[in-house]
Amino acid sequence: MNRTAWIAGAAITVAAALAAGYWLGGRSNPAPDAAPAAGASAMSERKVLYYRNPMGLPDVSPVPKKDPMGMDYLPVYEGGEPPAKPGTVRISPDKVQLLGVRTEPATERELRRVVRAVGTIQANERLLYKVAPRFEGWIEKLHVNTTGQAVARGQPLMEVYSPELITAQDEYLIALRAIDDTRASGSEAQAVMRRLGDGVLRRLRNWGISDTELETLRKEGKARQLLTYRSPVAGVVLQKPSVQGMRFMPGEALYEIADLSSVWLVAEVFERDLGLVKTGQETQLRILAYPEREFSGKVVFISPTLEADTRTGRVRIELANPGGLLKPAMYGNIQIAAAHPRGKVLAIPDSAVLDSGARQVALVQRGEGLFEPRSVKLGMRADGYVEVLEGVASGEQVVVRANFLIDAESNLKAALDTFGKPAQPAVSQLHRGQGTVQAVDANSGMVEIEHAPIASLKWPAMSMEFKVKDKALLARLSKGQAVEFEFSEQGAGEYVIERIAPGAPAAHDKGH
């Protein structure tokens, strides 16, 4: 066989083999179906993050579901998340792990804060008593002659001489004798003497003469030059301006006696803490003189005024002092456990707040590696947590650790600068549809249309209400009319018709 014949035979053999292989391949694995099968396998392996509302409403679901109109929620796959809001920070998962980011949900909790203040022990003003005789006289002898001396009720304080007292004693004794002398004269004369004696007796009692002294006067039957003046209360002498031999006038204070079985502590509470202090709250008190002991008291009064120099308000606390350990002018440190007046409130850890002085911001986790800065309005702080009045909803995850690192990583300051700036108007996409008018409400500017499927929004055929951009568009519409219309999304779930005109019946209406 020559060379040329051999080459020709080999070529024919190769061509036949290629033709047979092509024919067999086409029979066993058609080429047009191969690509879709591979794409379907790849799609089935993608992870579904959540399902979003088909109408664009801010509502998501972790499982498949339908909306009130029967439309299926649309799956959102990993890597196919909708674009983040302006100012949102996106960080790769490996960097999130490297930074050590930790989050905690905003929850309802009861905040309790300890208010601390200092104050001084003072005598209970309700248990203060001044000894001020109601007659003129001289002090002949002092039985209680030192400040700080303890006295009992009825204990002799001083011996006094007073011409008025001597005259009143004589008048009382004369009346007593006259009562005995007029027994034979009849009841009328005796009643007159008795009224005279009772009048003198009332005068002596009004002057503060004790019943003990009056009883002695009746028994002895003669006026005493010196009369013993006794203490009307039990307590401790705080002041003693009286001196032996001095003359005193009616109403002049000779002793100030205080009952120290109960005392006050007047505390200076800072202005920022005054709102947490309420009357009736229990307090704990420690005194430097007794570091091992703790005293308990109760808030009984909050001053309605503020000290301008110290910016503090005075709070009065009443304390029992049975052993007399608490002495006036002692310093004390108090603690008041104050709870929030509304009970449980929404709170986040105080480490979650980035405070620039002019604005407080918290980072809210919106997804894996996705963080949204929120301006927050804060309230009470206590126990490492701070009340959130605005900006964060219950259950939302806030960054409590590494938020400053996220700030540095993503240049958060630039994102925060966008807050407060007017939003740029977005260019809305126009969608086209065909349908039949079901109802027209010219007053509210609404029209109900039963429309065919709208491919641009993946909507099935259904009946729904639209708002019109201009109410004048409704003038030419009537129920049952076939229309063609163009509309856009102006807000979450709000679709506005911008153009509407008579048109051919929609596909789903043909044959009705």
C-alpha atoms as one frame of an Amber mdcrd trajectory, in Angstrom:
protein
   0.000   0.000   0.000   1.458   3.386  -0.963   1.714   6.373   1.421  -1.130
   8.344  -0.178  -3.649   5.517   0.120  -2.680   5.000   3.796  -3.275   8.666
   4.717  -6.667   8.678   2.964  -7.801   5.579   4.816  -6.769   6.983   8.180
  -8.667  10.202   7.564 -11.848   8.320   6.669 -11.561   6.223   9.848 -11.149
   9.335  12.102 -14.081  11.098  10.466 -16.324   8.085  10.968 -15.335   7.847
  14.622 -16.062  11.537  15.208 -19.437  11.245  13.512 -20.411   8.244  15.592
 -19.335   9.939  18.804 -21.303  13.060  17.999 -24.410  10.976  17.191 -24.107
   8.957  20.417 -23.490  12.064  22.514 -26.549  13.758  21.086 -28.687  10.713
  21.833 -27.521  10.186  25.449 -26.960  13.792  26.749 -28.598  16.523  24.665
 -26.493  19.672  24.790 -29.337  22.216  25.215 -30.464  20.626  28.506 -27.002
  20.452  30.110 -26.662  24.109  31.104 -30.030  24.426  32.857 -29.345  21.269
  34.852 -26.049  22.646  36.135 -27.668  25.989  36.946 -30.494  24.332  38.854
 -27.979  22.343  40.907 -26.037  25.475  41.776 -29.270  27.291  42.695 -30.344
  24.437  44.971 -27.032  24.625  46.826 -27.362  28.374  47.580 -28.399  29.221
  51.151 -31.731  31.013  51.682 -31.250  33.793  54.248 -34.913  34.763  54.609
 -38.096  35.478  52.640 -39.169  39.053  51.897 -42.599  40.558  51.290 -43.501
  40.477  47.568 -45.056  43.953  47.771 -41.877  45.536  49.100 -43.191  46.011
  52.650 -40.617  45.957  55.513 -41.592  42.440  56.534 -39.433  39.311  56.354
 -39.936  35.705  57.390 -37.434  32.930  58.177 -39.753  30.359  56.516 -41.861
  30.378  53.325 -45.263  32.066  53.723 -47.949  33.995  51.834 -49.149  37.570
  52.210 -52.834  38.457  52.804 -53.436  38.504  49.013 -52.058  34.965  48.610
 -48.740  35.954  47.029 -45.660  33.925  47.966 -42.867  35.640  49.872 -39.712
  35.883  47.726 -36.532  34.064  48.856 -33.367  36.105  49.452 -30.234  34.026
  48.917 -26.844  34.455  50.520 -24.963  37.031  48.532 -28.198  38.378  47.071
 -29.253  40.617  49.969 -30.925  43.889  49.044 -28.679  46.954  49.076 -28.061
  48.337  52.567 -29.455  51.644  53.773 -27.263  54.742  53.371 -24.719  54.918
  56.183 -24.814  51.159  56.858 -21.435  49.584  57.551 -20.509  46.270  55.938
 -17.540  44.282  57.260 -16.400  40.898  56.065 -17.139  37.972  58.424 -13.457
  37.224  58.926 -12.826  40.779  60.091 -15.861  40.626  62.380 -14.356  37.553
  63.998 -10.927  39.150  64.141 -12.276  42.264  65.867 -14.101  40.171  68.475
 -17.484  41.777  67.847 -20.146  40.822  70.405 -23.818  41.788  70.355 -26.661
  41.765  72.865 -30.402  42.257  72.307 -32.234  45.329  73.556 -34.592  44.022
  76.244 -37.058  45.228  78.868 -35.460  45.284  82.306 -35.890  46.926  85.702
 -33.178  49.508  86.288 -32.063  50.170  89.869 -29.542  52.861  90.632 -27.887
  53.674  93.949 -27.986  57.383  94.843 -25.112  58.349  97.135 -24.903  61.521
  99.219 -23.467  62.936 102.432 -25.238  64.744 105.233 -25.222  65.709 108.896
 -27.203  64.446 111.870 -29.623  67.004 113.306 -32.151  66.951 116.119 -35.679
  66.022 115.138 -37.468  69.366 115.121 -40.702  67.670 116.122 -39.055  66.609
 119.403 -37.496  69.994 120.320 -38.787  71.900 123.344 -37.893  75.327 124.745
 -38.375  76.027 128.444 -39.705  79.604 128.619 -41.579  80.578 131.826 -44.733
  82.642 131.425 -44.071  84.836 134.432 -41.371  87.230 135.572 -38.839  86.111
 138.169 -35.283  85.379 139.268 -33.245  82.170 139.164 -32.113  81.405 142.692
 -30.639  77.979 142.040 -29.946  75.821 138.936 -30.370  72.043 139.258 -29.475
  71.444 135.548 -26.531  73.703 134.881 -24.611  72.207 131.902 -25.268  71.848
 128.200 -25.590  68.245 127.038 -26.957  67.051 130.362 -29.739  64.468 130.073
 -32.979  65.247 131.882 -36.101  63.237 132.599 -39.679  64.403 132.395 -40.606
  66.145 135.673 -36.971  66.511 136.802 -36.254  69.817 138.669 -34.512  72.360
 136.444 -34.234  75.398 138.752 -35.530  77.161 141.858 -37.190  80.486 140.992
 -38.437  83.481 142.972 -41.389  85.428 141.592 -43.659  87.922 143.442 -46.464
  86.942 141.044 -46.174  83.315 142.095 -46.228  84.187 145.804 -49.350  86.342
 145.337 -51.097  83.600 143.370 -50.236  81.025 146.054 -51.698  83.239 148.768
 -54.895  83.776 146.757 -55.275  80.029 146.229 -54.789  79.267 149.933 -57.308
  81.973 150.937 -59.863  80.445 148.574 -59.297  76.983 150.051 -59.814  78.290
 153.598 -62.898  80.259 152.547 -64.462  77.105 151.146 -64.145  75.435 154.536
 -65.410  78.541 156.372 -68.531  78.928 154.203 -69.832  75.398 154.625 -72.300
  76.628 157.261 -73.319  79.701 155.216 -74.911  77.732 152.421 -74.058  76.250
 149.068 -74.152  79.548 147.139 -71.374  81.204 149.140 -69.361  78.015 148.988
 -69.753  77.863 145.185 -68.424  81.432 144.876 -65.291  80.575 146.874 -64.813
  77.378 144.865 -64.957  79.347 141.577 -62.405  81.793 142.982 -60.072  78.941
 143.968 -60.446  77.218 140.582 -59.574  80.455 138.784 -56.326  80.880 140.769
 -55.466  77.213 140.207 -55.865  77.580 136.426 -53.592  80.617 136.491 -50.847
  78.644 138.280 -51.140  75.751 135.823 -51.063  78.133 132.871 -47.809  79.502
 134.239 -46.344  76.007 133.998 -46.394  75.093 137.695 -46.449  71.302 137.938
 -49.114  69.312 139.752 -46.426  68.120 142.167 -45.812  71.669 143.355 -49.527
  72.414 143.640 -50.099  69.284 145.706 -47.271  70.335 148.047 -48.867  73.771
 148.349 -52.217  72.263 149.406 -50.574  69.960 151.951 -48.335  72.612 153.560
 -50.999  75.321 153.547 -48.551  78.203 153.133 -46.981  80.031 150.170 -43.398
  79.097 149.237 -40.849  81.828 148.488 -38.944  79.637 146.043 -40.820  77.436
 143.601 -39.253  74.463 141.800 -39.612  74.631 137.979 -39.576  71.139 136.426
 -38.779  69.832 132.917 -41.913  69.244 130.803 -40.130  66.667 128.563 -37.328
  64.102 128.585 -34.233  64.705 126.499 -30.829  66.351 126.300 -30.083  70.008
 126.988 -28.889  71.564 123.738 -28.809  75.190 124.913 -28.772  76.755 128.406
 -28.726  80.539 128.393 -29.922  80.543 132.021 -27.424  81.557 134.722 -27.926
  81.387 138.480 -29.102  84.727 139.876 -30.309  86.128 136.540 -33.666  87.804
 136.071 -35.927  86.486 133.326 -38.976  87.935 131.652 -42.133  86.108 130.494
 -41.411  84.079 127.330 -37.635  84.192 127.649 -36.044  80.812 126.694 -33.997
  79.414 129.561 -33.414  75.880 128.206 -33.631  74.079 124.848 -34.214  70.361
 125.322 -34.240  67.777 122.528 -35.503  64.205 122.555 -32.775  62.337 120.607
 -34.538  58.964 120.487 -35.288  59.917 116.878 -33.023  62.164 114.774 -32.813
  63.570 111.262 -30.068  63.321 108.704 -30.160  66.206 106.229 -28.396  65.039
 103.057 -27.195  67.088 100.092 -28.303  65.236  96.929 -26.918  66.299  93.556
 -29.340  67.858  91.112 -29.008  65.022  88.569 -30.155  62.478  91.201 -33.076
  64.381  92.712 -35.567  62.896  90.257 -34.819  59.408  91.599 -35.485  60.230
  95.264 -39.045  59.820  96.568 -40.550  60.198 100.022 -40.920  56.872 101.800
 -37.784  55.317 100.274 -35.615  53.240 102.590 -32.010  54.397 103.032 -28.807
  52.941 104.433 -26.471  55.116 106.514 -22.889  54.707 107.685 -21.182  56.927
 110.252 -17.402  57.357 110.491 -17.535  56.818 114.241 -19.144  53.382 113.804
 -17.715  51.873 110.578 -18.848  48.388 111.525 -22.517  49.397 111.895 -25.178
  50.239 109.339 -28.234  52.331 110.222 -31.563  52.374 108.401 -33.842  55.331
 107.823 -36.638  56.637 105.645 -36.930  59.698 103.402 -39.571  61.966 104.948
 -39.056  65.250 103.114 -37.495  66.628  99.898 -36.811  70.348  99.806 -38.759
  72.223  97.114 -35.777  74.538  96.542 -32.222  74.026  95.298 -28.973  75.358
  96.748 -27.644  77.658  94.028 -23.995  77.429  95.141 -23.693  73.647  95.344
 -26.492  72.661  92.900 -27.846  70.228  95.466 -31.232  69.632  97.034 -31.763
  68.883 100.716 -33.331  65.540 101.567 -34.474  64.827 105.122 -34.145  61.273
 106.430 -35.607  60.176 109.757 -33.625  57.638 111.822 -34.341  55.778 115.040
 -31.672  56.407 117.684 -32.565  54.255 120.683 -29.032  54.038 122.082 -28.194
  57.682 121.488 -25.274  56.734 119.211 -26.228  59.278 116.569 -25.305  62.742
 117.777 -26.158  66.099 116.196 -23.540  67.414 113.733 -22.160  63.912 112.938
 -21.377  63.289 109.255 -22.998  60.343 107.499 -22.847  58.668 104.073 -26.186
  57.516 102.719 -27.237  55.166  99.942 -30.713  55.178  98.388 -31.640  52.293
  96.057 -33.777  54.075  93.450 -35.788  52.170  90.816 -37.162  53.577  87.558
 -40.596  55.151  88.204 -42.090  53.295  85.197 -40.847  49.856  86.272 -39.353
  47.835  83.399 -38.014  49.882  80.474 -36.179  49.128  77.212 -32.442  49.168
  77.911 -29.113  48.315  76.277 -25.629  47.960  77.802 -23.957  51.340  78.246
 -20.933  49.964  76.354 -23.144  49.899  73.231 -23.355  53.702  73.116 -20.853
  55.771  71.130 -21.094  59.246  72.658 -19.595  62.138  70.732 -20.994  64.721
  73.133 -23.456  66.128  70.635 -24.916  62.780  69.569 -25.302  59.293  71.003
 -25.151  56.419  68.525 -25.612  52.642  68.768 -24.614  50.063  66.149 -27.492
  47.723  65.266 -26.671  44.433  63.542 -28.853  44.037  60.438 -27.274  40.842
  59.150 -24.005  38.961  59.020 -21.300  41.610  58.794 -23.920  44.363  58.318
 -24.171  47.127  60.963 -26.430  50.159  60.943 -25.563  53.241  63.045 -28.617
  54.648  64.843 -28.973  57.919  66.697 -30.491  57.076  70.081 -32.202  59.087
  72.789 -31.169  57.880  76.233 -32.710  58.017  79.688 -31.766  56.599  83.081
 -28.439  54.775  83.589 -28.069  51.987  86.162 -26.311  48.658  86.708 -24.247
  48.972  83.525 -27.322  49.559  81.346 -28.947  52.669  79.904 -32.600  53.273
  79.059 -33.359  53.775  75.340 -36.194  56.195  74.641 -35.814  56.314  70.845
 -33.722  54.711  68.110 -33.676  50.983  68.962 -36.569  48.515  69.093 -36.965
  45.634  71.514 -35.116  42.506  70.396 -32.712  44.249  68.010 -29.077  43.212
  68.393 -26.714  46.046  69.351 -22.919  45.863  69.314 -21.574  45.918  72.864
 -17.967  45.014  72.186 -15.504  46.236  69.533 -17.874  48.997  68.391 -15.000
  51.490  68.501 -12.959  49.120  66.335 -15.821  48.931  63.853 -15.838  52.714
  63.876 -12.146  52.775  62.967 -12.422  49.903  60.466 -15.275  51.385  58.455
 -14.751  55.123  58.925 -18.056  55.298  60.747 -17.707  59.035  61.227 -18.309
  59.586  57.538 -21.417  57.421  57.730 -22.730  59.331  60.736 -22.265  62.634
  58.930 -25.027  61.573  56.548 -27.560  61.764  59.385 -29.570  64.944  59.336
 -28.795  65.681  55.678 -31.773  65.845  53.293 -32.181  62.637  51.384 -31.613
  62.773  47.632 -34.741  61.963  45.656 -34.548  58.463  44.260 -35.380  57.749
  40.631 -38.377  55.445  40.754 -38.839  52.663  38.211 -41.976  52.690  36.074
 -43.985  49.483  35.813 -46.591  48.833  33.135 -49.808  46.914  33.420 -53.182
  46.166  31.829 -56.459  45.544  33.566 -60.101  46.393  34.191 -61.375  49.144
  36.491 -63.356  47.696  39.425 -64.030  50.871  41.477 -63.167  54.589  41.434
 -62.986  56.879  44.510 -62.431  60.433  43.275 -62.389  61.929  46.795 -59.454
  59.887  48.042 -57.771  59.608  44.636 -57.891  55.776  44.634 -58.784  53.315
  41.879 -59.177  49.537  42.138 -57.920  47.612  39.100 -58.066  43.895  38.338
 -54.799  43.590  36.418 -52.917  40.951  34.478 -49.547  39.610  35.701 -46.850
  42.311  35.953 -43.492  40.798  35.002 -41.270  43.616  36.303 -42.522  43.004
  39.861 -43.202  39.249  39.471 -46.823  39.901  40.413 -49.539  37.410  39.451
 -52.910  38.525  38.149 -54.937  40.027  40.967 -57.137  42.934  42.032 -55.639
  45.759  44.097 -56.019  49.459  44.856 -53.710  52.142  43.460 -53.324  55.798
  44.317 -53.183  58.218  41.375 -50.599  60.970  41.092 -53.256  63.437  39.902
 -56.964  63.069  40.726 -57.743  64.439  37.279 -56.726  61.044  35.870 -59.873
  59.547  37.433 -62.259  61.801  35.499 -62.256  59.576  32.409 -62.503  56.233
  34.221 -65.578  54.113  34.883 -66.247  50.661  36.307 -65.633  47.815  33.843
 -63.383  49.916  31.587 -60.249  48.255  30.170 -57.145  50.365  30.814 -53.388
  50.455  30.354 -51.435  52.171  33.105 -47.937  52.999  34.349 -47.109  53.184
  38.047 -44.127  53.509  40.403 -43.355  52.688  44.035 -43.338  55.885  46.101
 -42.892  54.217  49.495 -42.850  50.838  51.176 -45.879  49.090  49.674 -47.366
  52.300  48.204 -47.799  52.262  44.420 -48.903  55.399  42.535 -50.330  55.489
  39.008 -48.640  58.203  36.930 -50.404  57.536  33.610 -53.609  55.683  32.746
 -55.502  55.422  29.463 -58.185  53.250  27.825 -56.733  50.080  26.416 -57.435
  46.584  25.176 -58.888  44.093  27.665 -56.241  42.277  29.704 -55.466  38.671
  28.849 -57.243  37.365  31.916 -60.424  39.290  30.936 -60.768  37.839  27.460
 -63.614  35.462  27.244 -65.553  36.958  30.172
